[in-house]
Amino acid sequence: MDVSGTWQIRGVPHRPDVPLDVVERLSVLLDFPECIEEDAWTGVRWRVRGNTVAHVFGGEDQRFRIVFRAEPEEVAAFEHLGEPYFRAGWGSDVVGMLLDDRTDWSELAELLTDSYCVQAPARLAASVVRP
């Protein structure tokens, strides 16, 4: 255990906790039907009926990221846009964004709306106004 009271594995860099103001900015996800916020193995995630809509976390490089789902035809576009966007190394439809002082929170809210609609059952997704 380190001085902060968290378990550390020798040689593995620490992942920082997501700042509360970032989590609060992402609370727009709670406006979606049946979407819940919960602690994840690292960071915080939002889910609908057991499906992850978004997951925000600190990386070993001390930078913050959010991953979310995208429509299959949009995944390649995110992959080619470059930073702050990236394609996650898991799941065929998982993409992400680095969060920093330049983050466009309105654009991210639109992407998270799309992610919710990809993950939610059709009846719930149909009740959401997409930008």
C-alpha positions as CSV (number, residue, x, y, z in Angstrom):
1,M,0.0,0.0,0.0
2,D,1.4,3.5,-0.8
3,V,1.2,6.6,1.3
4,S,-2.2,7.5,-0.1
5,G,-3.7,4.3,1.1
6,T,-4.1,2.7,-2.3
7,W,-2.6,-0.6,-3.4
8,Q,0.3,-0.3,-5.8
9,I,2.1,-3.0,-7.7
10,R,5.8,-2.4,-7.8
11,G,6.9,-1.1,-11.2
12,V,3.4,-0.3,-12.4
13,P,2.7,3.4,-12.8
14,H,-0.2,4.9,-10.8
15,R,-3.4,5.8,-12.6
16,P,-4.8,9.1,-11.3
17,D,-8.3,9.4,-10.1
18,V,-10.6,11.3,-12.4
19,P,-11.2,14.8,-11.1
20,L,-14.7,15.4,-9.8
21,D,-15.3,18.3,-12.2
22,V,-14.8,16.0,-15.2
23,V,-17.2,13.4,-13.8
24,E,-19.7,16.2,-13.2
25,R,-19.4,17.4,-16.8
26,L,-20.1,13.9,-18.0
27,S,-23.3,13.7,-15.8
28,V,-25.2,14.6,-19.0
29,L,-25.3,10.8,-19.4
30,L,-27.6,10.5,-16.5
31,D,-30.3,12.4,-18.5
32,F,-30.7,9.3,-20.7
33,P,-33.3,6.7,-19.8
34,E,-32.0,4.0,-17.4
35,C,-28.4,5.2,-17.7
36,I,-26.5,4.7,-14.4
37,E,-23.1,5.9,-13.2
38,E,-20.9,3.5,-11.3
39,D,-17.3,3.0,-10.2
40,A,-15.3,0.9,-12.7
41,W,-12.1,-1.1,-12.2
42,T,-10.5,2.3,-12.7
43,G,-12.3,5.5,-13.2
44,V,-16.1,5.9,-13.7
45,R,-18.4,4.3,-16.2
46,W,-22.0,4.8,-17.3
47,R,-24.1,1.9,-18.3
48,V,-27.6,1.1,-19.7
49,R,-29.0,-2.3,-18.9
50,G,-25.5,-3.7,-18.3
51,N,-24.0,-2.2,-21.5
52,T,-21.2,0.3,-21.1
53,V,-22.0,3.6,-22.7
54,A,-18.8,5.5,-21.6
55,H,-15.9,5.0,-19.3
56,V,-13.6,7.8,-18.1
57,F,-10.3,7.0,-16.5
58,G,-6.7,8.2,-15.8
59,G,-4.0,6.5,-17.8
60,E,-0.6,5.4,-16.6
61,D,0.8,8.4,-18.5
62,Q,-1.3,10.6,-16.1
63,R,-3.6,11.8,-18.9
64,F,-7.4,11.3,-18.8
65,R,-9.4,9.5,-21.4
66,I,-12.9,8.6,-22.2
67,V,-14.0,5.7,-24.3
68,F,-17.4,5.2,-25.8
69,R,-19.2,3.4,-28.7
70,A,-19.6,4.6,-32.2
71,E,-21.5,3.5,-35.2
72,P,-19.4,1.0,-37.2
73,E,-19.1,3.3,-40.2
74,E,-17.7,6.1,-37.9
75,V,-15.0,4.0,-36.2
76,A,-12.5,4.2,-39.1
77,A,-13.0,8.0,-39.2
78,F,-12.1,8.4,-35.5
79,E,-9.1,6.2,-36.1
80,H,-7.8,8.5,-38.8
81,L,-8.6,11.8,-37.1
82,G,-5.6,11.5,-34.7
83,E,-5.3,13.1,-31.3
84,P,-7.4,13.8,-29.3
85,Y,-9.3,10.8,-30.8
86,F,-8.1,7.2,-30.8
87,R,-9.4,3.7,-31.4
88,A,-9.5,1.6,-28.3
89,G,-7.6,-1.7,-28.4
90,W,-10.8,-3.7,-27.5
91,G,-14.2,-4.0,-29.1
92,S,-14.8,-3.3,-32.8
93,D,-16.9,-0.2,-32.0
94,V,-15.0,1.4,-29.1
95,V,-13.3,4.7,-29.7
96,G,-12.0,7.3,-27.4
97,M,-10.9,10.8,-26.7
98,L,-8.2,12.4,-24.6
99,L,-9.6,14.9,-22.2
100,D,-7.6,18.1,-21.5
101,D,-8.0,21.9,-21.6
102,R,-8.9,21.8,-25.3
103,T,-11.7,19.4,-25.0
104,D,-14.9,20.5,-26.8
105,W,-17.5,19.4,-24.2
106,S,-20.4,20.1,-26.5
107,E,-19.0,17.8,-29.2
108,L,-18.3,15.2,-26.6
109,A,-21.9,15.4,-25.4
110,E,-23.0,14.6,-28.9
111,L,-20.7,11.7,-29.2
112,L,-21.9,10.3,-25.8
113,T,-25.5,10.7,-27.0
114,D,-24.6,8.6,-30.1
115,S,-22.9,6.1,-27.8
116,Y,-26.0,5.8,-25.6
117,C,-28.1,5.1,-28.7
118,V,-25.7,2.4,-29.9
119,Q,-25.8,0.6,-26.6
120,A,-29.3,1.1,-25.4
121,P,-32.3,-1.1,-26.4
122,A,-34.0,0.3,-29.5
123,R,-37.1,1.5,-27.4
124,L,-34.9,3.6,-25.1
125,A,-32.7,4.9,-27.9
126,A,-35.7,6.0,-29.8
127,S,-36.7,8.3,-26.9
128,V,-33.5,10.3,-27.1
129,V,-33.1,13.4,-29.3
130,R,-29.9,13.0,-31.3
131,P,-28.0,16.1,-32.3
